[in-house]
Amino acid sequence: MTPRSWERWVDRYSRAGFRVLAPAWPGMEAEVEALRADPAPIAELAPSRIIDHYAEIVDGLDRPPILIGHSFGGAFVQVLLDRGLGAAGVAVHPAPVRGVVRLPLTTLRAAFPILHNPGNRHRAVPLTPEQFHYAFANVLDEADSRAAYDRYHVPGAGGVLFGNAIANWEPHSPFDVNFGNEGRAPLLLVAGGSDHLTPPSTVRSAAKLYRRSTAVTGYREFPDRCHLTVGQPGWEEVADHALEWAVEASSPHLVLAE
């Protein structure tokens, strides 16, 4: 998806008095409709390029921000915190970082439309409305799922998914983090009880690995939340908890990463 998926969170946090930034992945600054028409900017994206892009944005702020990321953005937040960036981080239904090996069948099924073909590593691959429903919006009815698809869906970056899929076998994976890093900022991991793409078991596996460090790590699971939790009805509870948890160690800046 694109920064459009954060539209409700941006509005809510802005109304609460925060300066909110929701930058796109590099090259994906266009609107959803334009990226569907021409997904070429998505096709060659790689995780390292995206992470470095966000690191540059964070470095350019006048004080460390709260970092909030969803899905792959949740993995990127963990990498950025490990680099010493950010005052606090929240990873919402995060993709697994290197070291998390648990991949439930629902994850494999949700990612299959892209990962089944190695040639997709250098392509932007769209999901059908039915595939989107299973991976992102499985608790929504057909009409609401289709509305979310029409509003937010863009073709997936094959290079990012394949980079994540091989992270545990890649010596210098961009998804590598030091779970024993004592100096990183506080991190909250958020899971959804009905998420097919990153089920709670995957997020809990990451939380257990962070026990190697005394740095603050929190875990919160919301029942009946699908992967599209940032836009699913009841998103306000998730958004408010994320901000309230992080704000003690934060500054009035936010960076949201999809």
C-alpha positions in Angstrom: 0.0 0.0 0.0 1.0 3.7 0.1 0.9 6.5 2.6 -2.8 6.9 1.8 -3.4 3.9 4.1 -2.4 6.1 7.0 -4.9 8.9 6.2 -7.0 8.3 9.3 -4.0 8.0 11.6 -2.4 11.1 10.2 -5.6 13.1 10.8 -6.1 11.8 14.3 -2.5 12.4 15.4 -2.4 15.9 13.7 -5.6 16.9 15.6 -3.9 15.8 18.8 -1.2 18.4 18.1 1.6 16.2 16.7 3.6 17.0 13.6 3.0 13.9 11.4 5.1 12.7 8.5 4.0 9.9 6.3 6.6 9.6 3.5 6.2 7.1 0.7 8.7 4.5 -0.3 11.2 6.1 -2.7 9.7 6.4 -6.2 6.2 5.7 -4.9 5.2 9.3 -4.2 2.5 9.1 -6.9 -1.2 8.5 -6.0 -2.6 5.0 -5.9 -4.3 5.3 -9.2 -1.1 6.4 -11.0 0.9 3.6 -9.5 -1.7 1.1 -10.7 -1.6 2.5 -14.2 2.2 2.5 -14.2 3.8 0.3 -11.4 7.3 0.7 -12.9 8.6 2.7 -9.8 7.6 -0.3 -7.6 9.2 -3.0 -9.7 12.9 -2.5 -8.8 12.5 -1.4 -5.1 14.8 -3.2 -2.7 14.5 -3.2 1.2 17.9 -1.5 1.7 17.0 1.4 -0.5 13.7 1.9 1.4 15.4 1.7 4.8 18.1 4.1 3.8 15.4 6.5 2.5 13.6 6.5 5.9 16.9 6.8 7.8 17.8 10.0 5.8 14.4 11.5 6.6 14.7 10.7 10.3 18.3 12.1 10.4 17.0 15.3 8.9 14.6 16.0 11.8 15.5 18.4 14.6 14.9 15.8 17.2 14.4 12.0 17.4 10.8 11.0 16.3 8.4 8.3 17.2 8.6 5.8 14.4 5.4 3.8 13.6 5.4 1.2 10.8 2.9 -1.3 9.5 3.7 -4.6 7.9 7.1 -4.1 6.1 7.2 -0.7 7.7 7.1 -2.5 11.1 10.2 -4.4 10.1 11.9 -1.2 8.9 11.1 0.5 12.2 13.0 -2.3 14.0 16.0 -1.8 11.7 16.0 1.9 12.2 15.8 1.6 16.0 18.7 -0.8 15.9 20.7 1.8 14.0 20.1 4.2 16.9 17.4 6.2 15.2 14.1 7.3 16.8 13.0 8.1 20.3 10.5 5.1 20.4 9.1 2.7 17.8 5.9 0.9 17.2 5.8 -2.1 14.8 2.2 -2.8 13.8 1.7 -6.3 12.5 5.3 -6.3 11.4 6.9 -8.4 8.7 9.5 -10.7 10.3 13.0 -9.5 10.7 16.0 -11.8 10.3 16.0 -14.4 13.1 12.2 -14.9 13.1 11.7 -18.3 11.5 8.1 -19.0 12.2 6.0 -18.9 9.0 2.5 -20.2 9.5 0.5 -21.6 6.6 -1.7 -18.5 6.4 1.5 -16.4 5.7 2.6 -18.7 3.0 -0.8 -18.6 1.3 -1.1 -14.8 1.6 2.4 -14.3 0.0 2.0 -17.1 -2.6 0.7 -14.8 -5.4 4.1 -13.1 -5.5 6.6 -15.6 -4.1 5.4 -18.6 -6.2 7.4 -17.2 -9.2 11.1 -16.3 -8.8 10.7 -14.0 -11.8 8.5 -11.7 -9.7 11.6 -10.6 -7.7 12.0 -7.8 -10.3 8.3 -7.1 -10.9 5.4 -5.2 -9.3 2.7 -7.8 -8.8 -0.9 -6.9 -8.2 -3.3 -8.9 -6.1 -6.8 -9.8 -7.2 -9.6 -8.5 -4.9 -10.0 -12.1 -3.6 -6.2 -12.4 -2.8 -6.3 -9.0 -1.1 -9.3 -10.1 1.0 -7.4 -13.2 2.2 -4.1 -11.4 2.9 -5.3 -8.1 4.2 -9.0 -7.9 4.9 -10.2 -11.3 5.9 -12.5 -10.1 8.7 -14.3 -7.6 6.5 -17.3 -8.4 4.4 -16.9 -8.5 0.7 -18.2 -5.0 0.1 -15.9 -3.4 2.7 -12.9 -5.5 1.5 -13.5 -4.4 -2.1 -13.8 -0.7 -1.0 -10.4 -1.0 0.8 -8.9 -2.7 -2.2 -10.1 0.1 -4.5 -8.9 2.8 -2.1 -5.5 1.4 -1.1 -4.2 -1.5 -3.1 -1.2 -1.1 -5.4 1.0 -3.8 -6.9 3.4 -5.4 -4.5 7.2 -4.9 -4.7 8.5 -8.4 -5.5 12.1 -7.4 -4.5 10.9 -6.5 -1.0 9.0 -9.7 -0.5 11.7 -11.9 -1.8 14.3 -10.0 0.3 12.3 -10.7 3.4 11.7 -14.3 2.4 15.4 -15.1 2.2 16.5 -12.9 5.1 17.4 -15.9 7.3 19.7 -17.2 4.7 21.3 -13.9 3.6 24.4 -13.1 5.6 24.0 -9.3 5.2 20.3 -9.1 5.0 18.8 -5.5 5.2 16.3 -7.1 7.7 19.1 -7.9 10.2 18.7 -6.5 13.7 20.7 -7.0 16.9 18.2 -8.4 19.3 20.7 -7.8 22.2 21.1 -4.1 21.4 21.0 -2.5 24.9 21.0 1.0 23.5 18.0 1.0 21.2 14.9 3.1 21.9 11.8 1.5 23.3 9.9 -0.8 20.9 6.2 -1.9 21.0 5.2 -4.9 18.8 1.5 -5.0 18.0 -0.3 -8.1 16.7 -3.8 -8.8 15.4 -5.6 -11.9 16.4 -7.1 -12.6 13.0 -4.1 -11.5 10.8 -3.4 -14.0 8.0 -0.2 -12.3 6.7 1.6 -11.8 10.0 -0.2 -13.8 12.7 0.3 -13.2 16.4 2.6 -16.3 16.6 5.1 -14.6 14.2 5.0 -11.3 16.2 5.4 -13.1 19.5 8.4 -14.9 18.1 10.1 -11.5 17.5 9.1 -10.3 21.0 10.8 -13.4 22.6 14.0 -12.7 20.6 14.1 -9.2 22.0 14.4 -10.7 25.6 18.1 -10.8 24.9 18.2 -7.1 25.6 17.2 -5.0 28.6 16.0 -2.3 26.3 12.2 -1.8 26.7 10.1 -4.0 24.5 6.4 -4.3 24.7 3.9 -6.6 23.1 0.2 -6.0 22.6 -2.3 -8.2 20.8 -5.7 -7.0 19.6 -8.3 -9.7 19.0 -10.2 -9.9 15.7 -7.8 -7.5 13.9 -6.8 -8.4 10.3 -3.7 -7.2 8.5 -5.5 -4.1 7.4 -5.8 -3.0 11.0 -4.8 0.6 10.2 -8.1 1.0 8.3 -10.3 -1.7 9.8 -13.2 -0.4 11.9 -12.0 0.1 15.4 -8.6 1.4 14.2 -8.8 4.2 16.7 -8.1 1.8 19.6 -4.9 0.6 17.9 -3.8 4.1 17.0 -4.4 5.5 20.4 -2.6 2.7 22.2 0.4 2.9 19.9 0.8 6.7 20.5 0.1 6.5 24.3 2.7 3.7 24.7 5.4 5.5 22.8 4.8 9.1 23.8 6.7 8.9 27.1 10.0 8.6 25.2 8.9 10.6 22.1 9.1 14.0 20.6 6.3 15.8 18.6 7.3 14.2 15.3 6.0 11.0 13.8 7.1 9.0 10.8 4.7 6.4 9.4 6.0 3.8 7.1 4.0 1.3 5.1 
